[in-house]
Amino acid sequence: TTHLLSTVPTLSPRTAVYTHTTGHSELLLQLSGTLPTPFRGQTYNFPITLWIPRTYPREPPHVYVTPPKEMVVAPGNHVDTGGRCYHPYLAGW
């Protein structure tokens, strides 16, 4: 996590309560901010939130696209309508 924060200074750490899909809530480390991503000569800043589980690195982080309220998440191959990312890399962690 320290390496990620030094590599991507647009992310900020804090603790917050994460609620699992089962309804169970727990206090976890949250990294939120924007992820600068170059694409076709432009850099786009995607707003993301990473939740680091207590069992990390045995379990992958929970990754969400978290746009401002006025923006809507367009579901795609690896993102649901709630912004949760389901990338094969995370599934095969």
Backbone as a chain_set.jsonl record, in Angstrom:
{"seq": "TTHLLSTVPTLSPRTAVYTHTTGHSELLLQLSGTLPTPFRGQTYNFPITLWIPRTYPREPPHVYVTPPKEMVVAPGNHVDTGGRCYHPYLAGW", "coords": {"N": [[0.826, -1.19, 0.0], [1.975, 1.215, 0.706], [3.791, 1.582, -1.365], [2.005, 1.891, -3.524], [0.735, 4.311, -2.795], [2.901, 6.078, -2.959], [3.477, 5.892, -5.634], [1.111, 6.615, -6.923], [0.118, 9.496, -6.245], [-2.35, 10.757, -6.185], [-4.159, 9.33, -4.768], [-5.739, 8.961, -1.607], [-5.335, 7.867, 1.741], [-7.518, 6.495, 4.279], [-9.501, 5.397, 7.071], [-12.559, 3.628, 6.977], [-15.993, 2.563, 7.166], [-16.851, -0.394, 5.641], [-19.38, -2.055, 3.89], [-20.185, -5.28, 3.272], [-21.549, -7.395, 0.626], [-23.064, -9.231, 1.933], [-24.124, -7.88, 4.025], [-22.665, -7.597, 6.296], [-20.633, -5.401, 8.155], [-17.5, -3.683, 8.42], [-14.559, -2.039, 9.715], [-12.284, -0.751, 7.502], [-9.237, -0.155, 5.614], [-9.274, 2.465, 3.351], [-8.612, 3.582, 0.128], [-8.837, 6.383, -1.775], [-9.525, 8.455, -4.612], [-8.239, 9.781, -7.65], [-7.319, 7.932, -10.561], [-4.853, 8.386, -12.701], [-4.933, 7.757, -16.123], [-3.424, 7.047, -19.086], [-4.595, 7.302, -22.423], [-4.763, 6.934, -25.799], [-3.152, 9.246, -26.309], [-4.185, 11.088, -24.503], [-4.718, 11.919, -21.049], [-6.754, 10.491, -18.698], [-8.567, 10.971, -15.724], [-9.658, 8.723, -13.648], [-12.101, 8.368, -11.182], [-11.694, 6.494, -8.303], [-12.199, 4.0, -5.737], [-10.55, 2.055, -3.435], [-10.878, -0.679, -1.348], [-9.253, -2.139, 1.249], [-9.04, -5.34, 2.324], [-8.958, -6.965, 5.556], [-7.599, -9.325, 5.364], [-5.811, -8.967, 3.351], [-2.637, -9.5, 1.871], [-3.777, -11.883, 1.01], [-6.362, -11.93, 0.074], [-7.981, -10.137, -2.587], [-8.155, -6.518, -3.101], [-11.225, -4.621, -2.784], [-12.59, -3.076, -5.471], [-13.8, -0.062, -6.767], [-15.376, 2.069, -9.155], [-15.892, 5.415, -8.691], [-17.649, 7.845, -9.463], [-18.534, 11.403, -9.415], [-21.697, 12.574, -8.016], [-23.295, 13.637, -10.105], [-22.6, 12.185, -12.303], [-23.008, 9.098, -14.075], [-22.404, 5.652, -13.665], [-21.466, 3.688, -16.302], [-22.336, 0.498, -16.939], [-20.2, -2.223, -17.8], [-18.012, -4.638, -19.315], [-16.472, -5.299, -17.057], [-17.427, -3.85, -14.909], [-20.068, -3.135, -12.68], [-23.428, -1.679, -12.317], [-23.306, -0.385, -9.891], [-20.731, 0.415, -9.743], [-18.819, -1.39, -8.922], [-15.891, -3.209, -9.566], [-15.119, -6.025, -11.486], [-12.76, -7.442, -12.431], [-10.881, -9.876, -14.314], [-8.287, -10.23, -13.268], [-8.582, -9.621, -10.548], [-10.441, -11.574, -9.842], [-8.947, -13.872, -10.157], [-7.067, -13.671, -8.194]], "CA": [[0.0, 0.0, 0.0], [2.872, 2.361, 0.738], [4.313, 1.743, -2.729], [0.919, 2.436, -4.336], [0.533, 5.721, -2.448], [4.014, 6.886, -3.466], [3.405, 5.845, -7.093], [-0.112, 7.312, -7.344], [-0.13, 10.467, -5.169], [-3.724, 11.258, -6.23], [-4.97, 8.515, -3.859], [-5.606, 9.329, -0.191], [-5.771, 6.796, 2.647], [-8.289, 6.755, 5.492], [-10.292, 4.238, 7.462], [-14.0, 3.848, 6.834], [-16.783, 1.336, 7.311], [-17.224, -1.05, 4.385], [-20.463, -3.017, 4.056], [-20.117, -6.365, 2.295], [-22.832, -7.756, 0.012], [-23.799, -10.042, 2.92], [-24.657, -6.981, 5.038], [-21.657, -7.477, 7.358], [-19.841, -4.176, 8.059], [-16.253, -3.657, 9.187], [-13.675, -0.904, 9.496], [-11.198, -1.13, 6.6], [-8.448, 0.898, 4.981], [-9.858, 2.9, 2.087], [-7.796, 4.484, -0.69], [-9.745, 6.981, -2.754], [-8.999, 9.57, -5.393], [-8.305, 9.53, -9.083], [-6.268, 7.117, -11.15], [-4.515, 8.925, -14.023], [-4.801, 6.68, -17.091], [-3.213, 7.527, -20.449], [-5.332, 6.592, -23.472], [-4.747, 7.618, -27.098], [-2.542, 10.569, -26.232], [-4.827, 11.896, -23.467], [-4.736, 11.302, -19.714], [-8.063, 10.572, -18.055], [-8.491, 10.739, -14.28], [-10.804, 7.932, -13.225], [-12.303, 8.36, -9.728], [-11.784, 5.123, -7.807], [-12.059, 3.706, -4.314], [-10.054, 0.709, -3.144], [-11.064, -1.114, 0.032], [-8.242, -3.153, 1.533], [-9.569, -6.243, 3.357], [-8.037, -7.323, 6.647], [-6.84, -10.501, 4.952], [-4.904, -8.595, 2.263], [-2.741, -9.737, 0.432], [-4.361, -13.179, 0.64], [-7.572, -11.61, -0.679], [-7.8, -8.908, -3.364], [-8.932, -5.355, -2.665], [-12.522, -4.38, -3.42], [-12.32, -1.92, -6.315], [-14.997, 0.611, -7.26], [-15.337, 3.342, -9.863], [-16.748, 6.258, -7.846], [-17.789, 9.177, -10.052], [-19.369, 12.35, -8.663], [-23.139, 12.306, -8.051], [-23.915, 14.024, -11.377], [-22.196, 11.238, -13.339], [-23.56, 7.758, -13.928], [-21.499, 4.583, -14.058], [-21.971, 2.862, -17.398], [-21.858, -0.866, -16.733], [-19.478, -2.787, -18.933], [-17.522, -6.005, -19.14], [-15.865, -5.55, -15.752], [-17.968, -2.902, -13.923], [-21.529, -3.197, -12.597], [-24.084, -0.375, -12.208], [-22.888, 0.223, -8.626], [-19.334, 0.818, -9.849], [-17.92, -2.455, -8.474], [-15.079, -3.772, -10.642], [-14.967, -7.477, -11.473], [-11.746, -7.743, -13.43], [-10.332, -11.228, -14.164], [-7.111, -10.199, -12.392], [-9.073, -9.677, -9.166], [-11.11, -12.863, -9.649], [-7.931, -14.907, -10.078], [-6.074, -13.217, -7.209]], "C": [[0.868, 1.251, 0.0], [3.429, 2.643, -0.656], [3.25, 2.36, -3.64], [0.729, 3.92, -4.065], [1.669, 6.606, -2.932], [4.006, 6.926, -4.988], [2.227, 6.639, -7.627], [-0.497, 8.302, -6.247], [-1.542, 11.057, -5.167], [-4.671, 10.43, -5.361], [-4.687, 8.92, -2.414], [-6.096, 8.193, 0.685], [-6.622, 7.339, 3.797], [-8.944, 5.454, 5.894], [-11.757, 4.61, 7.344], [-14.701, 2.507, 6.971], [-17.196, 0.85, 5.929], [-18.322, -2.06, 4.684], [-20.396, -4.027, 2.914], [-21.5, -6.644, 1.717], [-23.688, -8.603, 0.944], [-24.473, -9.18, 3.986], [-23.713, -6.784, 6.21], [-20.828, -6.209, 7.126], [-18.583, -4.3, 8.895], [-15.431, -2.435, 8.801], [-12.477, -1.379, 8.665], [-10.409, 0.095, 6.165], [-9.079, 1.187, 3.629], [-8.865, 3.829, 1.403], [-8.728, 5.061, -1.736], [-9.088, 8.186, -3.399], [-9.151, 9.261, -6.862], [-7.093, 8.721, -9.534], [-5.978, 7.669, -12.537], [-4.214, 7.779, -14.996], [-4.611, 7.255, -18.487], [-3.968, 6.65, -21.464], [-5.358, 7.447, -24.724], [-4.261, 9.06, -27.006], [-3.144, 11.504, -25.2], [-4.681, 11.168, -22.132], [-6.094, 11.565, -19.089], [-7.89, 10.226, -16.582], [-9.764, 10.043, -13.818], [-10.93, 7.973, -11.705], [-12.518, 6.933, -9.246], [-11.723, 5.098, -6.285], [-11.618, 2.262, -4.183], [-10.291, 0.445, -1.665], [-10.105, -2.261, 0.261], [-8.763, -4.067, 2.646], [-8.515, -6.573, 4.405], [-7.14, -8.491, 6.26], [-5.921, -10.223, 3.757], [-3.471, -8.916, 2.681], [-3.27, -11.114, 0.055], [-5.64, -13.003, -0.168], [-7.363, -10.297, -1.418], [-8.553, -7.729, -2.751], [-10.286, -5.329, -3.376], [-12.34, -3.066, -4.18], [-13.637, -1.379, -6.877], [-14.622, 1.824, -8.089], [-16.331, 4.218, -9.123], [-16.851, 7.68, -8.405], [-18.612, 10.1, -9.16], [-20.858, 12.045, -8.881], [-23.778, 12.603, -9.402], [-23.527, 13.106, -12.536], [-22.768, 9.86, -13.031], [-22.506, 6.751, -14.38], [-22.16, 3.791, -15.175], [-21.444, 1.448, -17.2], [-21.201, -1.401, -17.998], [-19.036, -4.199, -18.614], [-17.059, -6.292, -17.715], [-16.378, -4.627, -14.652], [-19.49, -3.027, -13.9], [-22.106, -1.797, -12.407], [-23.741, 0.352, -10.917], [-21.435, 0.663, -8.628], [-18.343, -0.242, -9.408], [-17.209, -3.066, -9.68], [-14.894, -5.27, -10.425], [-13.979, -7.884, -12.554], [-11.216, -9.167, -13.224], [-9.089, -11.287, -13.274], [-7.527, -10.309, -10.931], [-9.711, -11.032, -8.873], [-10.093, -13.992, -9.49], [-6.855, -14.624, -9.064], [-5.52, -14.327, -6.438]], "O": [[0.525, 2.243, -0.644], [3.526, 3.797, -1.074], [3.554, 3.249, -4.437], [0.578, 4.707, -5.0], [1.441, 7.764, -3.281], [4.481, 7.896, -5.578], [2.333, 7.272, -8.678], [-1.343, 7.994, -5.407], [-1.898, 11.785, -4.24], [-5.846, 10.772, -5.223], [-3.544, 9.187, -2.045], [-7.148, 7.612, 0.419], [-6.465, 8.482, 4.224], [-8.938, 4.497, 5.12], [-12.147, 5.754, 7.579], [-14.072, 1.451, 6.898], [-17.809, 1.583, 5.152], [-18.207, -2.837, 5.632], [-20.534, -3.671, 1.744], [-22.506, -6.183, 2.256], [-24.903, -8.685, 0.767], [-25.293, -9.674, 4.76], [-23.932, -5.898, 7.036], [-20.37, -5.971, 6.008], [-18.587, -4.937, 9.948], [-15.584, -1.875, 7.716], [-11.751, -2.287, 9.068], [-10.855, 1.231, 6.327], [-9.381, 0.273, 2.862], [-8.34, 4.753, 2.024], [-9.342, 4.318, -2.502], [-8.222, 8.84, -2.819], [-10.08, 8.564, -7.27], [-6.005, 8.817, -8.966], [-6.762, 7.453, -13.462], [-3.355, 6.938, -14.731], [-5.524, 7.882, -19.027], [-3.971, 5.424, -21.364], [-5.905, 8.549, -24.721], [-4.879, 9.974, -27.553], [-2.654, 12.621, -25.036], [-4.537, 9.946, -22.095], [-6.528, 12.711, -18.965], [-7.157, 9.3, -16.235], [-10.803, 10.673, -13.623], [-9.972, 7.648, -11.003], [-13.419, 6.241, -9.722], [-11.261, 6.041, -5.642], [-12.234, 1.358, -4.747], [-9.935, 1.269, -0.823], [-10.143, -3.256, -0.463], [-8.913, -3.627, 3.786], [-7.316, -6.465, 4.148], [-6.034, -8.623, 6.783], [-5.318, -11.149, 3.214], [-3.12, -8.605, 3.819], [-3.217, -11.483, -1.118], [-5.963, -13.843, -1.008], [-6.642, -9.427, -0.93], [-9.484, -7.923, -1.969], [-10.462, -5.939, -4.431], [-11.973, -2.053, -3.585], [-14.469, -2.127, -7.39], [-13.665, 2.529, -7.77], [-17.484, 3.828, -8.939], [-16.222, 8.604, -7.889], [-19.308, 9.637, -8.256], [-21.222, 11.339, -9.822], [-24.703, 11.903, -9.812], [-24.069, 13.236, -13.634], [-22.984, 9.507, -11.872], [-21.801, 6.978, -15.363], [-23.272, 3.286, -15.02], [-20.237, 1.219, -17.282], [-21.6, -1.069, -19.115], [-19.609, -4.869, -17.755], [-17.234, -7.404, -17.218], [-15.816, -4.619, -13.557], [-20.135, -3.028, -14.949], [-21.353, -0.826, -12.343], [-23.868, 1.574, -10.846], [-20.95, 1.218, -7.643], [-17.135, -0.025, -9.507], [-17.838, -3.397, -10.685], [-14.558, -5.719, -9.329], [-14.338, -8.598, -13.491], [-11.11, -9.623, -12.085], [-8.864, -12.291, -12.597], [-6.885, -11.021, -10.159], [-9.543, -11.578, -7.783], [-10.345, -14.959, -8.771], [-5.816, -15.284, -9.074], [-4.673, -14.113, -5.57]]}, "num_chains": 1, "name": "protein.A"}
